[in-house]
Each structure stands twice: as C-alpha cells, then as structure tokens.
Amino acid sequence: MLRKTLLALAIASALVACGKSAKEPEKAAASASASASASKDAPKVTLQMSPEDTLTIQSDALASGPVITGSIQPERRADLRAEVSAVVVQVLKENGESVKKGDILLRLDETAIRDSLTSADEATRAAEQTLAQTQRMYERQKTLLASGMVSTTAMEDAEVRRNNAQSDLAAARSRSVAARQQLTRTVVRAPFDGIVSDRKVSNGDTAQVGKELIKVIDPASMRFEGMVSADKVGVVKVGQPVLFRVNGYQGQNFNGKIKRVDPSANAVTRQVEVLVDFADATRPGVAGLYAEGRVEAQTTSSLMVPPSALVQAGDSNYVWRVKGGQLAKVPLTLGARDERSGRLQVLSGLQAGDMVVRVPTSGFKDGQKVELTAPKAVASASAGKVAEK
C-alpha cells in the first residue's frame, strides 16, 4: 500500500513540473511580442529645422577651360653683367634691399682704366698741338705760294701734314672718349626702382666681361608666366580671365587676364607660353613661386551644390533633400568643381528649386519627418510683441 502511494506522488510531481516548463516559453513569447508592438507604436522623432539649416539648389555660372601652370615672374628685371674686366672692390647692396633708379650697387677697380684715360687725354693734347703747328705751316706755305716763293709741291706737302694731324687728333679724342666710358662702367647702378633679387659677387672677386654681377627686379611688375597644352591652345584668347593659385599663398585665389599668347610651341614639351597680368592690385612679392590655375574660356549654367551639404559614402555622394515634410536620401552624380566658389556641379539627382540640408548629421533617417520653423529674427520679434501685450 505504501509503495502505491509513493508512486502516485512521483507521477503527480512530474505532471506539475511539465506544466510549469510549458508555460514559461509562452510567457517569454508574449512579452517579446508586446515589446515589438510597443516599439512599432512609438512615434518617430520629428526634426525641427530653421531656414538657416537648409539651402535651395539653383543654377549658377560654371567657368571651364584649359589648365595653366607656371611661375610668378617680374616683367621688369635686369641681369647686370660686367662690361669691363676688373676686380670687385665694393658691394653696396644686398639681396632684398630696395633701390632707386641710379643708386650705386657695386664698384669695380678703376686703377688701370683711369691710367688709360690719362694716357688718352695726354695723346689728345699732343695731337691738338701738332695740328695747330701743321695748320700754321700750311697757312705760311699758302701765302708763299701766292707770292711765287715756294713750289706747288711744298704746298701740297704742308697740306698732307695738316690732314694727317687732323686724323691723329680725331683718333686720340676717340680713344679718350672710350677710356672715359670704360671708367663709368666700373660703377654699376640700378636701372630702375626695385629690389635686389640676387647678388652674384663679393668684394675681391675678379669680374670678367660678361660675368653676372647682380640682379634687380621690379616687384610691382609681377605677372603669371604659364604654359598651356598645345591641344588646348585653340580656345585660349587674349583678354580671357584666369583664376589661379600661388604656392605659399594658401587659400587665396588671384585673378588675371591673358596679355599675350606665344605664337610658337616649345619644341620639347609641346606647350605654349601664356603671359597673364594680375587684374587686382594684390599680387605676390616673391618671384619664382609656382602657380596653377585655369583659363576661363567657356561659361555654362549648371546646378551647383556646396561641399558642406554632401555626404560621402565610399565612392558615392548623396544629400538629404527636404520635400513634403520628410527627409529623403538622394544620390548625386557630380561634375567639375568651381574654383571661385568651391561648389560642385550636379549632373544628376537634383533639380532647380530642391531644398537640401545645409550641414547634415549622421543621425538622419530616410523618411524622417521634418518641421520647418520660423526664422530666428521673426520668432524673436513675435515673442517681443506677446510680451508687450
């Protein structure tokens, strides 16, 4: 009897345990379905945006043309070289110093040239005295010939001596002038107002004829000396605007106009030289800086978008468009970049008049509701009126 009672208790306990284990999954599934339905029923967050947070896509002028590369060089530059062989005795100007037209830059030793000048002057005085003497002899022979006291041959001899003396005097004077010119060439002067860009010699150096001594440039005459590919030169014309940047002036654009297009291409590079004058008073003060830009040969109207509105995902770009009170993720196909404004050309994806988010964040979702608020100035004015009432 006891054995039957224990067996009945064991069977009852097993049945109770099975009932509990079956109910626990049901409860878990019920709680999960309740959480899912609650999340579905939860309202989405509505974004509050002011007009300052959005921008309207519009068509704008986009300039295009061939690329031009080169350097900034002065139009007025003088490479002063030695015109006489002498030793450098004094250098008065250093690199970077400003000079005025006529200022002395350096001096060469003039000792030998001054001796030559003294010798030429003495030879000139001797030739003048000889000419005066032969002239008196010629006049005397001429008088005697009229009286019949000398022969015609004597008269002709006196005339020949007079003519030779005239030739000797002319040659002596020429040597004197040449020596005086050589003396002036021992002093090197600035040919125009500017600055010294490169001093090539120092005190004690021997300067042979043709040796580089010093360079002077005019910083007010800086221009862009660039090169354009020969296959693009057909669209380049005198007077076209050029937008370019100069190495060392980061973030600053310079405007210029084409002054001259070289009529021949470089035999090695097959590029054509183009000279560009600065259109503004602002220009670099350093010569030789690398510059690169674009000739604005053509202007077209195109949709433009600022880089701040773009979101990059790998190789693709998209913007967040606001339309019908909702956000929409719109992929874009981009074209050229406008160097003046920094904006990018939109080839496809947007239309004129579309409103996009100016600076999107990572928390935006496709289809998210957007509410545009009143401008801050208007809102503050309305608040002031309510306070007065």
C-alpha positions as CSV (number, residue, x, y, z in Angstrom):
1,M,0.0,0.0,0.0
2,L,2.8,2.4,0.9
3,R,4.6,1.6,-2.4
4,K,1.5,2.5,-4.4
5,T,1.1,5.8,-2.5
6,L,4.8,6.9,-3.3
7,L,4.3,6.0,-7.0
8,A,1.2,8.2,-7.2
9,L,3.1,11.2,-5.6
10,A,6.0,10.9,-8.0
11,I,3.6,10.9,-11.0
12,A,1.8,14.0,-9.7
13,S,5.1,15.9,-9.2
14,A,6.2,15.1,-12.7
15,L,3.0,16.4,-14.2
16,V,3.2,19.7,-12.2
17,A,6.8,20.3,-13.4
18,C,5.8,19.7,-17.1
19,G,3.0,22.2,-16.7
20,K,5.4,25.0,-15.5
21,S,8.0,24.4,-18.2
22,A,5.4,24.6,-20.9
23,K,4.0,27.9,-19.6
24,E,7.4,29.7,-19.4
25,P,8.1,29.8,-23.2
26,E,4.6,31.1,-23.7
27,K,5.2,33.9,-21.3
28,A,8.5,34.8,-23.0
29,A,7.0,34.9,-26.4
30,A,4.1,37.0,-25.1
31,S,6.5,39.6,-23.6
32,A,8.6,39.7,-26.8
33,S,5.5,40.4,-29.0
34,A,4.4,43.0,-26.6
35,S,7.8,44.8,-26.8
36,A,7.7,44.7,-30.6
37,S,4.2,46.1,-30.8
38,A,5.2,48.8,-28.4
39,S,8.2,49.8,-30.5
40,K,6.1,49.9,-33.6
41,D,3.5,52.1,-31.9
42,A,6.2,54.5,-30.6
43,P,6.1,57.8,-32.6
44,K,9.2,58.8,-34.8
45,V,11.2,61.9,-33.8
46,T,10.3,65.0,-35.8
47,L,13.2,67.2,-36.7
48,Q,12.9,70.9,-36.1
49,M,14.8,72.9,-38.8
50,S,15.1,76.6,-39.3
51,P,15.6,78.2,-42.8
52,E,19.2,78.7,-42.0
53,D,19.7,74.9,-41.8
54,T,18.6,74.4,-45.4
55,L,19.5,75.8,-48.8
56,T,17.8,75.9,-52.2
57,I,19.6,74.4,-55.3
58,Q,19.9,76.9,-58.0
59,S,21.7,77.2,-61.4
60,D,24.8,79.3,-61.5
61,A,27.6,80.1,-64.0
62,L,30.4,77.5,-64.2
63,A,33.6,78.5,-65.9
64,S,35.7,75.9,-67.7
65,G,38.8,75.9,-69.8
66,P,42.4,74.5,-70.1
67,V,44.7,74.2,-67.1
68,I,47.6,76.6,-67.0
69,T,50.8,76.0,-64.9
70,G,53.9,78.1,-64.5
71,S,55.5,80.6,-62.1
72,I,55.3,84.2,-61.0
73,Q,58.0,86.3,-62.6
74,P,58.6,90.1,-62.9
75,E,58.1,91.8,-66.2
76,R,60.9,94.3,-65.4
77,R,64.1,92.5,-64.5
78,A,67.7,93.4,-65.1
79,D,70.6,90.9,-65.1
80,L,73.5,93.3,-64.7
81,R,76.9,92.0,-66.1
82,A,80.4,93.2,-66.1
83,E,81.3,95.4,-69.1
84,V,85.0,95.7,-68.1
85,S,87.5,93.2,-66.7
86,A,88.3,94.4,-63.2
87,V,88.2,93.4,-59.5
88,V,85.2,94.0,-57.3
89,V,86.2,96.5,-54.7
90,Q,82.8,97.3,-53.1
91,V,79.3,95.8,-52.9
92,L,76.8,98.3,-51.6
93,K,73.5,96.4,-51.8
94,E,72.4,93.0,-50.5
95,N,69.6,90.7,-51.5
96,G,66.2,92.1,-50.7
97,E,67.3,95.7,-50.4
98,S,65.2,98.3,-52.1
99,V,66.9,100.5,-54.7
100,K,66.1,103.7,-56.6
101,K,67.0,104.3,-60.2
102,G,70.6,105.5,-60.4
103,D,71.6,104.1,-57.0
104,I,75.2,102.6,-56.9
105,L,75.0,98.8,-56.4
106,L,78.8,98.0,-56.6
107,R,82.1,99.3,-57.7
108,L,84.9,97.8,-59.7
109,D,88.6,98.6,-59.6
110,E,89.2,101.6,-61.9
111,T,93.0,102.0,-61.5
112,A,94.0,100.5,-64.9
113,I,91.2,102.2,-66.7
114,R,92.0,105.6,-65.2
115,D,95.6,105.3,-66.3
116,S,94.4,104.5,-69.8
117,L,92.1,107.6,-69.6
118,T,95.1,109.8,-68.5
119,S,97.2,108.5,-71.4
120,A,94.4,109.1,-73.9
121,D,93.9,112.7,-72.7
122,E,97.7,113.4,-73.0
123,A,97.7,111.9,-76.5
124,T,94.7,114.2,-77.4
125,R,96.6,117.3,-76.1
126,A,99.7,116.3,-78.1
127,A,97.6,115.8,-81.3
128,E,96.0,119.2,-80.8
129,Q,99.4,120.9,-80.6
130,T,100.6,119.0,-83.7
131,L,97.5,120.0,-85.6
132,A,98.0,123.7,-84.6
133,Q,101.6,123.6,-85.8
134,T,100.8,121.9,-89.1
135,Q,98.0,124.4,-89.7
136,R,100.3,127.3,-89.3
137,M,102.8,125.7,-91.7
138,Y,100.1,125.2,-94.2
139,E,98.9,128.8,-94.0
140,R,102.5,130.0,-94.4
141,Q,103.1,127.8,-97.4
142,K,99.9,129.0,-98.9
143,T,101.0,132.7,-98.6
144,L,104.4,132.0,-100.0
145,L,102.9,130.1,-103.0
146,A,100.7,133.1,-103.8
147,S,104.0,135.2,-103.9
148,G,105.7,132.6,-106.1
149,M,108.4,132.0,-103.5
150,V,107.6,128.2,-103.0
151,S,106.7,125.4,-105.3
152,T,103.4,123.7,-105.5
153,T,105.0,120.5,-104.2
154,A,105.9,122.2,-100.9
155,M,102.4,123.5,-100.6
156,E,101.0,120.0,-101.1
157,D,103.3,118.5,-98.5
158,A,102.2,121.0,-95.9
159,E,98.6,120.2,-96.7
160,V,99.2,116.5,-96.3
161,R,100.9,117.0,-92.9
162,R,97.9,119.2,-91.8
163,N,95.4,116.5,-92.8
164,N,97.4,113.7,-91.0
165,A,97.5,115.8,-87.9
166,Q,93.7,116.2,-88.1
167,S,93.3,112.4,-88.4
168,D,95.6,111.8,-85.4
169,L,93.6,114.3,-83.3
170,A,90.3,112.6,-84.1
171,A,91.8,109.1,-83.2
172,A,93.2,110.5,-79.9
173,R,89.8,112.0,-79.0
174,S,88.1,108.7,-79.8
175,R,90.4,106.8,-77.5
176,S,89.8,109.4,-74.8
177,V,86.1,109.0,-75.1
178,A,86.3,105.2,-75.0
179,A,88.5,105.3,-71.9
180,R,86.1,107.7,-70.2
181,Q,83.2,105.3,-71.0
182,Q,85.1,102.4,-69.6
183,L,85.7,104.3,-66.4
184,T,82.0,104.9,-65.9
185,R,81.4,101.2,-66.4
186,T,83.3,100.4,-63.2
187,V,80.3,101.8,-61.3
188,V,77.2,99.6,-61.6
189,R,73.9,101.5,-61.0
190,A,70.3,100.4,-60.6
191,P,68.4,100.8,-64.0
192,F,65.0,101.3,-62.3
193,D,63.3,101.4,-59.0
194,G,63.1,97.9,-57.5
195,I,64.8,95.4,-55.2
196,V,68.0,93.4,-55.4
197,S,67.0,89.8,-56.0
198,D,70.3,88.0,-56.5
199,R,73.9,89.2,-55.7
200,K,76.4,87.1,-57.6
201,V,79.8,88.6,-56.5
202,S,81.6,89.7,-53.3
203,N,84.4,92.0,-52.6
204,G,87.7,90.8,-54.1
205,D,86.1,88.7,-56.9
206,T,87.5,89.1,-60.4
207,A,84.8,90.1,-62.9
208,Q,85.5,89.2,-66.5
209,V,83.5,90.8,-69.3
210,G,80.0,89.2,-69.3
211,K,80.1,87.9,-65.8
212,E,76.9,88.1,-63.8
213,L,77.2,90.7,-61.0
214,I,73.7,91.4,-59.6
215,K,70.0,91.1,-60.5
216,V,67.4,93.8,-59.9
217,I,63.6,93.2,-60.3
218,D,60.5,95.4,-60.0
219,P,58.0,93.7,-57.7
220,A,55.2,95.9,-59.0
221,S,55.5,94.3,-62.4
222,M,54.9,90.7,-61.3
223,R,52.9,88.5,-63.7
224,F,52.0,84.9,-64.2
225,E,54.1,83.2,-66.9
226,G,52.3,79.9,-67.6
227,M,52.2,77.1,-70.1
228,V,49.1,75.6,-71.8
229,S,49.0,72.3,-73.6
230,A,49.2,72.7,-77.3
231,D,46.0,70.7,-77.9
232,K,44.0,73.2,-75.7
233,V,45.5,76.4,-77.0
234,G,42.8,76.9,-79.7
235,V,40.3,78.1,-77.1
236,V,42.8,80.5,-75.4
237,K,42.4,84.1,-76.4
238,V,43.9,87.4,-75.3
239,G,41.8,89.2,-72.7
240,Q,40.2,86.0,-71.2
241,P,40.1,85.8,-67.4
242,V,42.3,83.4,-65.5
243,L,41.8,82.2,-61.9
244,F,44.9,80.8,-60.3
245,R,46.6,80.0,-57.0
246,V,50.2,80.6,-56.0
247,N,52.3,78.3,-53.9
248,G,52.8,79.9,-50.5
249,Y,49.5,81.8,-50.5
250,Q,47.3,79.0,-49.3
251,G,43.5,79.6,-49.6
252,Q,44.0,82.7,-51.7
253,N,42.8,83.0,-55.3
254,F,44.3,85.5,-57.8
255,N,42.5,86.9,-60.8
256,G,44.3,87.8,-64.0
257,K,43.8,88.4,-67.7
258,I,45.7,86.9,-70.6
259,K,48.1,89.6,-72.1
260,R,49.9,87.5,-74.7
261,V,49.8,84.0,-76.2
262,D,53.2,82.9,-77.6
263,P,52.9,82.2,-81.4
264,S,55.1,79.1,-81.2
265,A,55.1,76.0,-79.0
266,N,58.0,74.6,-77.1
267,A,59.9,72.1,-79.2
268,V,60.4,69.7,-76.3
269,T,57.3,70.0,-74.1
270,R,54.9,70.9,-76.9
271,Q,53.4,73.6,-74.7
272,V,52.6,77.2,-75.4
273,E,53.6,80.0,-73.2
274,V,50.9,82.4,-72.0
275,L,51.5,85.6,-70.2
276,V,48.9,86.7,-67.6
277,D,48.7,90.1,-65.9
278,F,47.2,90.5,-62.5
279,A,43.8,92.0,-62.6
280,D,44.0,93.3,-59.0
281,A,46.5,95.3,-57.0
282,T,47.1,92.4,-54.7
283,R,50.0,90.2,-56.0
284,P,52.8,88.1,-54.6
285,G,56.0,90.0,-53.8
286,V,58.3,87.0,-54.4
287,A,59.4,85.9,-57.8
288,G,59.7,82.3,-58.9
289,L,56.8,80.9,-57.0
290,Y,54.9,78.0,-58.6
291,A,51.3,78.9,-59.8
292,E,48.5,76.8,-61.2
293,G,45.1,77.8,-62.4
294,R,42.5,77.6,-65.2
295,V,41.7,79.8,-68.2
296,E,38.0,80.6,-68.1
297,A,37.5,80.1,-71.8
298,Q,33.8,79.0,-71.5
299,T,31.0,79.7,-69.1
300,T,27.9,77.4,-68.8
301,S,24.9,77.4,-66.5
302,S,24.7,74.4,-64.2
303,L,23.2,73.3,-60.9
304,M,25.7,73.7,-58.0
305,V,25.9,72.3,-54.5
306,P,28.3,73.3,-51.7
307,P,30.6,70.6,-50.3
308,S,29.1,71.1,-46.8
309,A,25.8,69.6,-48.0
310,L,27.4,66.4,-49.3
311,V,27.7,63.1,-47.5
312,Q,30.3,60.7,-48.9
313,A,29.8,57.0,-48.7
314,G,32.7,55.2,-50.4
315,D,32.8,56.4,-54.0
316,S,29.3,57.7,-54.0
317,N,27.9,61.0,-52.7
318,Y,24.4,62.0,-51.6
319,V,22.4,64.8,-50.0
320,W,19.4,64.9,-47.7
321,R,16.5,66.5,-49.5
322,V,13.6,68.1,-47.6
323,K,10.4,67.6,-49.5
324,G,6.8,67.2,-48.3
325,G,7.8,67.5,-44.7
326,Q,10.2,64.5,-44.9
327,L,13.9,63.7,-45.4
328,A,14.9,61.8,-48.5
329,K,18.4,60.4,-49.2
330,V,19.2,61.4,-52.8
331,P,22.3,60.0,-54.5
332,L,24.2,62.5,-56.8
333,T,26.4,62.4,-59.8
334,L,28.9,65.2,-59.5
335,G,30.9,67.1,-62.2
336,A,33.5,69.8,-62.2
337,R,34.4,72.0,-59.2
338,D,34.1,75.8,-59.4
339,E,37.4,77.2,-58.3
340,R,35.9,80.6,-57.4
341,S,33.2,79.4,-55.0
342,G,34.4,75.8,-54.2
343,R,30.9,74.4,-55.2
344,L,30.5,71.2,-57.2
345,Q,28.5,70.7,-60.4
346,V,25.4,68.5,-60.1
347,L,25.0,66.3,-63.2
348,S,22.0,64.3,-61.9
349,G,19.9,63.7,-58.8
350,L,18.6,67.2,-58.1
351,Q,16.5,69.8,-59.8
352,A,16.5,73.6,-59.6
353,G,14.4,74.6,-56.5
354,D,15.1,71.5,-54.5
355,M,15.7,72.1,-50.8
356,V,18.6,70.2,-49.1
357,V,20.1,70.2,-45.6
358,R,23.0,72.6,-45.5
359,V,25.1,70.6,-43.0
360,P,23.7,67.1,-42.5
361,T,24.5,64.9,-39.4
362,S,24.9,61.2,-39.1
363,G,21.6,60.7,-37.2
364,F,19.3,61.4,-40.2
365,K,17.0,58.7,-41.4
366,D,15.3,58.3,-44.8
367,G,11.6,59.3,-44.4
368,Q,12.1,61.1,-41.2
369,K,9.6,63.9,-40.6
370,V,10.8,67.5,-40.7
371,E,9.2,70.6,-39.4
372,L,10.5,74.0,-40.7
373,T,10.3,76.7,-38.0
374,A,10.1,80.4,-38.5
375,P,13.4,82.4,-38.9
376,K,15.0,83.4,-35.6
377,A,14.6,87.1,-36.2
378,V,10.9,86.7,-36.9
379,A,10.4,84.4,-33.9
380,S,12.2,86.9,-31.6
381,A,10.0,89.8,-32.9
382,S,6.8,87.7,-32.3
383,A,8.0,86.9,-28.8
384,G,8.5,90.6,-28.1
385,K,5.0,91.5,-29.3
386,V,3.5,88.9,-27.0
387,A,5.5,90.2,-24.0
388,E,4.2,93.8,-24.7
389,K,0.6,92.6,-24.6
